[in-house]
Amino acid sequence: MQCELCGKECRSCKAAVVDGVKMMLCPDCMRHGEGTKEIITPANVEKFVLERVKKTRVKDIYENMNKELISDWPQVIKEARIKKGLSREELGFRIGERTVIIAKIENGDLRPSDKMIEKLEKELGISLLEEVKDISVSSRSSTTTGLTIGDLLKTEKK
């Protein structure tokens, strides 16, 4: 077993409390903590260590990414603005953006952020996001180790 304070291998590690934390300490490090009266068995050690380890849930950043920006978003934004009878300056004022930004978005030079997409959709009464379609991929032969880019392209064309 390894001392949790100094890292030395020791056969006689004992449970102790150091600054409010239960640890397995070697005889040299016991002077830094207060001994406990727990009986140490391999099962207890595992439970003891697992109690202290915080298992963090790894966030999947792609979990809620089920929508994407439509391909002709510059035209849709420009047409909706003109249909509402707004100038670029007026639209920019209403959504809190500069006129230059509106012009760049309408020309396709600047992709709007998610926050700006929400503002534009609300102000212009349009929908700029579409559902992402799932691509189902199936392997044709069992001898391959994985899919290639060619397999994905062939699947996409079908």
Secondary structure, DSSP 8 states (H G I E B T S, - for coil): -B-TTT--B-SS-EEEEETTEEEEE-TTGGGGSEE------HHHHHHHHHHHS-------TTTT--EEE-TTHHHHHHHHHHHTT--HHHHHHHHT--HHHHHHHHHTSS---HHHHHHHHHHHT---EEE--------S-SS-SS--HHHHHHHHH-
